[in-house]
């Protein structure tokens, strides 16, 4: 199983060690940092809904693979508001999400866009100091998500997995 903490540590490692980090190191660090937060959310969800005892079961792998980057980004954009829109208010049965969940939701779409730039934009340039900041933002987003209540996490994870009717 992918360990989000190990992914974050790998991203940090890619920014250190040599006198000059390469463009490939910096791009891989940005991408790996994003995947740390992505796998944090989906591994937490699968552990919640299937449990660690079910890691060898088909349901564990199917649920893990069911998360889509686009869907997570869409949900985060809808959560990152002082007051939720009507559809999300009805689905979540609350007018807003916690400040920590908003911090997570604020960071995630930008991290995803940076990952896409790092992986696919041939002219994108990344400075080491900027990548270090991206890694710190990723760590903060992961922490913010972890500091929300289990009930709020569960509701948000379900929103990230399935398109629900209002």
MODELLER restraints for C-alpha pairs under 7 A, 6 or more apart:
rsr = mdl.restraints
at = mdl.atoms
rsr.add(forms.Gaussian(group=physical.xy_distance, feature=features.Distance(at['CA:4:A'], at['CA:36:A']), mean=4.36, stdev=0.5))
rsr.add(forms.Gaussian(group=physical.xy_distance, feature=features.Distance(at['CA:4:A'], at['CA:37:A']), mean=6.66, stdev=0.5))
rsr.add(forms.Gaussian(group=physical.xy_distance, feature=features.Distance(at['CA:4:A'], at['CA:39:A']), mean=5.89, stdev=0.5))
rsr.add(forms.Gaussian(group=physical.xy_distance, feature=features.Distance(at['CA:4:A'], at['CA:40:A']), mean=5.39, stdev=0.5))
rsr.add(forms.Gaussian(group=physical.xy_distance, feature=features.Distance(at['CA:5:A'], at['CA:36:A']), mean=6.86, stdev=0.5))
rsr.add(forms.Gaussian(group=physical.xy_distance, feature=features.Distance(at['CA:7:A'], at['CA:32:A']), mean=6.01, stdev=0.5))
rsr.add(forms.Gaussian(group=physical.xy_distance, feature=features.Distance(at['CA:7:A'], at['CA:33:A']), mean=6.60, stdev=0.5))
rsr.add(forms.Gaussian(group=physical.xy_distance, feature=features.Distance(at['CA:7:A'], at['CA:36:A']), mean=5.20, stdev=0.5))
rsr.add(forms.Gaussian(group=physical.xy_distance, feature=features.Distance(at['CA:8:A'], at['CA:32:A']), mean=6.89, stdev=0.5))
rsr.add(forms.Gaussian(group=physical.xy_distance, feature=features.Distance(at['CA:8:A'], at['CA:33:A']), mean=5.44, stdev=0.5))
rsr.add(forms.Gaussian(group=physical.xy_distance, feature=features.Distance(at['CA:8:A'], at['CA:36:A']), mean=5.67, stdev=0.5))
rsr.add(forms.Gaussian(group=physical.xy_distance, feature=features.Distance(at['CA:11:A'], at['CA:29:A']), mean=4.18, stdev=0.5))
rsr.add(forms.Gaussian(group=physical.xy_distance, feature=features.Distance(at['CA:11:A'], at['CA:30:A']), mean=6.97, stdev=0.5))
rsr.add(forms.Gaussian(group=physical.xy_distance, feature=features.Distance(at['CA:11:A'], at['CA:32:A']), mean=5.59, stdev=0.5))
rsr.add(forms.Gaussian(group=physical.xy_distance, feature=features.Distance(at['CA:11:A'], at['CA:33:A']), mean=5.64, stdev=0.5))
rsr.add(forms.Gaussian(group=physical.xy_distance, feature=features.Distance(at['CA:12:A'], at['CA:29:A']), mean=6.91, stdev=0.5))
rsr.add(forms.Gaussian(group=physical.xy_distance, feature=features.Distance(at['CA:14:A'], at['CA:25:A']), mean=5.38, stdev=0.5))
rsr.add(forms.Gaussian(group=physical.xy_distance, feature=features.Distance(at['CA:14:A'], at['CA:26:A']), mean=6.72, stdev=0.5))
rsr.add(forms.Gaussian(group=physical.xy_distance, feature=features.Distance(at['CA:14:A'], at['CA:29:A']), mean=5.74, stdev=0.5))
rsr.add(forms.Gaussian(group=physical.xy_distance, feature=features.Distance(at['CA:15:A'], at['CA:21:A']), mean=6.32, stdev=0.5))
rsr.add(forms.Gaussian(group=physical.xy_distance, feature=features.Distance(at['CA:15:A'], at['CA:25:A']), mean=6.80, stdev=0.5))
rsr.add(forms.Gaussian(group=physical.xy_distance, feature=features.Distance(at['CA:15:A'], at['CA:26:A']), mean=6.45, stdev=0.5))
rsr.add(forms.Gaussian(group=physical.xy_distance, feature=features.Distance(at['CA:15:A'], at['CA:128:A']), mean=6.44, stdev=0.5))
rsr.add(forms.Gaussian(group=physical.xy_distance, feature=features.Distance(at['CA:26:A'], at['CA:126:A']), mean=6.40, stdev=0.5))
rsr.add(forms.Gaussian(group=physical.xy_distance, feature=features.Distance(at['CA:26:A'], at['CA:128:A']), mean=6.64, stdev=0.5))
rsr.add(forms.Gaussian(group=physical.xy_distance, feature=features.Distance(at['CA:26:A'], at['CA:131:A']), mean=6.59, stdev=0.5))
rsr.add(forms.Gaussian(group=physical.xy_distance, feature=features.Distance(at['CA:27:A'], at['CA:118:A']), mean=4.76, stdev=0.5))
rsr.add(forms.Gaussian(group=physical.xy_distance, feature=features.Distance(at['CA:27:A'], at['CA:119:A']), mean=6.85, stdev=0.5))
rsr.add(forms.Gaussian(group=physical.xy_distance, feature=features.Distance(at['CA:30:A'], at['CA:114:A']), mean=6.91, stdev=0.5))
rsr.add(forms.Gaussian(group=physical.xy_distance, feature=features.Distance(at['CA:30:A'], at['CA:115:A']), mean=5.87, stdev=0.5))
rsr.add(forms.Gaussian(group=physical.xy_distance, feature=features.Distance(at['CA:30:A'], at['CA:118:A']), mean=6.53, stdev=0.5))
rsr.add(forms.Gaussian(group=physical.xy_distance, feature=features.Distance(at['CA:30:A'], at['CA:131:A']), mean=6.30, stdev=0.5))
rsr.add(forms.Gaussian(group=physical.xy_distance, feature=features.Distance(at['CA:30:A'], at['CA:134:A']), mean=6.86, stdev=0.5))
rsr.add(forms.Gaussian(group=physical.xy_distance, feature=features.Distance(at['CA:31:A'], at['CA:115:A']), mean=4.56, stdev=0.5))
rsr.add(forms.Gaussian(group=physical.xy_distance, feature=features.Distance(at['CA:31:A'], at['CA:118:A']), mean=6.33, stdev=0.5))
rsr.add(forms.Gaussian(group=physical.xy_distance, feature=features.Distance(at['CA:31:A'], at['CA:119:A']), mean=6.84, stdev=0.5))
rsr.add(forms.Gaussian(group=physical.xy_distance, feature=features.Distance(at['CA:33:A'], at['CA:135:A']), mean=5.79, stdev=0.5))
rsr.add(forms.Gaussian(group=physical.xy_distance, feature=features.Distance(at['CA:33:A'], at['CA:138:A']), mean=6.31, stdev=0.5))
rsr.add(forms.Gaussian(group=physical.xy_distance, feature=features.Distance(at['CA:34:A'], at['CA:111:A']), mean=5.74, stdev=0.5))
rsr.add(forms.Gaussian(group=physical.xy_distance, feature=features.Distance(at['CA:34:A'], at['CA:112:A']), mean=6.23, stdev=0.5))
rsr.add(forms.Gaussian(group=physical.xy_distance, feature=features.Distance(at['CA:34:A'], at['CA:115:A']), mean=6.20, stdev=0.5))
rsr.add(forms.Gaussian(group=physical.xy_distance, feature=features.Distance(at['CA:34:A'], at['CA:138:A']), mean=6.83, stdev=0.5))
rsr.add(forms.Gaussian(group=physical.xy_distance, feature=features.Distance(at['CA:37:A'], at['CA:138:A']), mean=6.41, stdev=0.5))
rsr.add(forms.Gaussian(group=physical.xy_distance, feature=features.Distance(at['CA:37:A'], at['CA:142:A']), mean=5.87, stdev=0.5))
rsr.add(forms.Gaussian(group=physical.xy_distance, feature=features.Distance(at['CA:42:A'], at['CA:64:A']), mean=6.21, stdev=0.5))
rsr.add(forms.Gaussian(group=physical.xy_distance, feature=features.Distance(at['CA:42:A'], at['CA:67:A']), mean=6.96, stdev=0.5))
rsr.add(forms.Gaussian(group=physical.xy_distance, feature=features.Distance(at['CA:43:A'], at['CA:64:A']), mean=6.98, stdev=0.5))
rsr.add(forms.Gaussian(group=physical.xy_distance, feature=features.Distance(at['CA:45:A'], at['CA:157:A']), mean=6.03, stdev=0.5))
rsr.add(forms.Gaussian(group=physical.xy_distance, feature=features.Distance(at['CA:46:A'], at['CA:60:A']), mean=6.45, stdev=0.5))
rsr.add(forms.Gaussian(group=physical.xy_distance, feature=features.Distance(at['CA:46:A'], at['CA:63:A']), mean=6.47, stdev=0.5))
rsr.add(forms.Gaussian(group=physical.xy_distance, feature=features.Distance(at['CA:46:A'], at['CA:64:A']), mean=6.13, stdev=0.5))
rsr.add(forms.Gaussian(group=physical.xy_distance, feature=features.Distance(at['CA:50:A'], at['CA:60:A']), mean=6.12, stdev=0.5))
rsr.add(forms.Gaussian(group=physical.xy_distance, feature=features.Distance(at['CA:54:A'], at['CA:60:A']), mean=6.24, stdev=0.5))
rsr.add(forms.Gaussian(group=physical.xy_distance, feature=features.Distance(at['CA:66:A'], at['CA:161:A']), mean=6.86, stdev=0.5))
rsr.add(forms.Gaussian(group=physical.xy_distance, feature=features.Distance(at['CA:67:A'], at['CA:161:A']), mean=5.70, stdev=0.5))
rsr.add(forms.Gaussian(group=physical.xy_distance, feature=features.Distance(at['CA:71:A'], at['CA:160:A']), mean=6.00, stdev=0.5))
rsr.add(forms.Gaussian(group=physical.xy_distance, feature=features.Distance(at['CA:72:A'], at['CA:160:A']), mean=5.33, stdev=0.5))
rsr.add(forms.Gaussian(group=physical.xy_distance, feature=features.Distance(at['CA:73:A'], at['CA:108:A']), mean=6.76, stdev=0.5))
rsr.add(forms.Gaussian(group=physical.xy_distance, feature=features.Distance(at['CA:73:A'], at['CA:109:A']), mean=5.16, stdev=0.5))
rsr.add(forms.Gaussian(group=physical.xy_distance, feature=features.Distance(at['CA:75:A'], at['CA:160:A']), mean=6.30, stdev=0.5))
rsr.add(forms.Gaussian(group=physical.xy_distance, feature=features.Distance(at['CA:76:A'], at['CA:105:A']), mean=4.37, stdev=0.5))
rsr.add(forms.Gaussian(group=physical.xy_distance, feature=features.Distance(at['CA:76:A'], at['CA:106:A']), mean=6.89, stdev=0.5))
rsr.add(forms.Gaussian(group=physical.xy_distance, feature=features.Distance(at['CA:76:A'], at['CA:108:A']), mean=6.86, stdev=0.5))
rsr.add(forms.Gaussian(group=physical.xy_distance, feature=features.Distance(at['CA:76:A'], at['CA:109:A']), mean=6.88, stdev=0.5))
rsr.add(forms.Gaussian(group=physical.xy_distance, feature=features.Distance(at['CA:77:A'], at['CA:105:A']), mean=6.58, stdev=0.5))
rsr.add(forms.Gaussian(group=physical.xy_distance, feature=features.Distance(at['CA:79:A'], at['CA:97:A']), mean=6.88, stdev=0.5))
rsr.add(forms.Gaussian(group=physical.xy_distance, feature=features.Distance(at['CA:79:A'], at['CA:102:A']), mean=6.34, stdev=0.5))
rsr.add(forms.Gaussian(group=physical.xy_distance, feature=features.Distance(at['CA:79:A'], at['CA:105:A']), mean=6.14, stdev=0.5))
rsr.add(forms.Gaussian(group=physical.xy_distance, feature=features.Distance(at['CA:80:A'], at['CA:102:A']), mean=5.05, stdev=0.5))
rsr.add(forms.Gaussian(group=physical.xy_distance, feature=features.Distance(at['CA:80:A'], at['CA:105:A']), mean=5.43, stdev=0.5))
rsr.add(forms.Gaussian(group=physical.xy_distance, feature=features.Distance(at['CA:80:A'], at['CA:106:A']), mean=5.60, stdev=0.5))
rsr.add(forms.Gaussian(group=physical.xy_distance, feature=features.Distance(at['CA:82:A'], at['CA:96:A']), mean=6.41, stdev=0.5))
rsr.add(forms.Gaussian(group=physical.xy_distance, feature=features.Distance(at['CA:83:A'], at['CA:95:A']), mean=5.74, stdev=0.5))
rsr.add(forms.Gaussian(group=physical.xy_distance, feature=features.Distance(at['CA:83:A'], at['CA:96:A']), mean=4.97, stdev=0.5))
rsr.add(forms.Gaussian(group=physical.xy_distance, feature=features.Distance(at['CA:84:A'], at['CA:95:A']), mean=5.63, stdev=0.5))
rsr.add(forms.Gaussian(group=physical.xy_distance, feature=features.Distance(at['CA:84:A'], at['CA:96:A']), mean=5.21, stdev=0.5))
rsr.add(forms.Gaussian(group=physical.xy_distance, feature=features.Distance(at['CA:87:A'], at['CA:166:A']), mean=5.53, stdev=0.5))
rsr.add(forms.Gaussian(group=physical.xy_distance, feature=features.Distance(at['CA:89:A'], at['CA:95:A']), mean=5.29, stdev=0.5))
rsr.add(forms.Gaussian(group=physical.xy_distance, feature=features.Distance(at['CA:90:A'], at['CA:166:A']), mean=6.15, stdev=0.5))
rsr.add(forms.Gaussian(group=physical.xy_distance, feature=features.Distance(at['CA:91:A'], at['CA:166:A']), mean=5.73, stdev=0.5))
rsr.add(forms.Gaussian(group=physical.xy_distance, feature=features.Distance(at['CA:92:A'], at['CA:155:A']), mean=6.73, stdev=0.5))
rsr.add(forms.Gaussian(group=physical.xy_distance, feature=features.Distance(at['CA:100:A'], at['CA:144:A']), mean=4.75, stdev=0.5))
rsr.add(forms.Gaussian(group=physical.xy_distance, feature=features.Distance(at['CA:100:A'], at['CA:145:A']), mean=6.31, stdev=0.5))
rsr.add(forms.Gaussian(group=physical.xy_distance, feature=features.Distance(at['CA:100:A'], at['CA:147:A']), mean=6.63, stdev=0.5))
rsr.add(forms.Gaussian(group=physical.xy_distance, feature=features.Distance(at['CA:100:A'], at['CA:148:A']), mean=6.11, stdev=0.5))
rsr.add(forms.Gaussian(group=physical.xy_distance, feature=features.Distance(at['CA:101:A'], at['CA:144:A']), mean=6.35, stdev=0.5))
rsr.add(forms.Gaussian(group=physical.xy_distance, feature=features.Distance(at['CA:101:A'], at['CA:145:A']), mean=5.71, stdev=0.5))
rsr.add(forms.Gaussian(group=physical.xy_distance, feature=features.Distance(at['CA:101:A'], at['CA:148:A']), mean=6.42, stdev=0.5))
rsr.add(forms.Gaussian(group=physical.xy_distance, feature=features.Distance(at['CA:103:A'], at['CA:141:A']), mean=6.51, stdev=0.5))
rsr.add(forms.Gaussian(group=physical.xy_distance, feature=features.Distance(at['CA:103:A'], at['CA:144:A']), mean=6.35, stdev=0.5))
rsr.add(forms.Gaussian(group=physical.xy_distance, feature=features.Distance(at['CA:104:A'], at['CA:141:A']), mean=4.49, stdev=0.5))
rsr.add(forms.Gaussian(group=physical.xy_distance, feature=features.Distance(at['CA:104:A'], at['CA:142:A']), mean=6.96, stdev=0.5))
rsr.add(forms.Gaussian(group=physical.xy_distance, feature=features.Distance(at['CA:104:A'], at['CA:144:A']), mean=5.68, stdev=0.5))
rsr.add(forms.Gaussian(group=physical.xy_distance, feature=features.Distance(at['CA:104:A'], at['CA:145:A']), mean=5.75, stdev=0.5))
rsr.add(forms.Gaussian(group=physical.xy_distance, feature=features.Distance(at['CA:107:A'], at['CA:141:A']), mean=6.17, stdev=0.5))
rsr.add(forms.Gaussian(group=physical.xy_distance, feature=features.Distance(at['CA:117:A'], at['CA:124:A']), mean=6.48, stdev=0.5))
rsr.add(forms.Gaussian(group=physical.xy_distance, feature=features.Distance(at['CA:118:A'], at['CA:124:A']), mean=6.92, stdev=0.5))
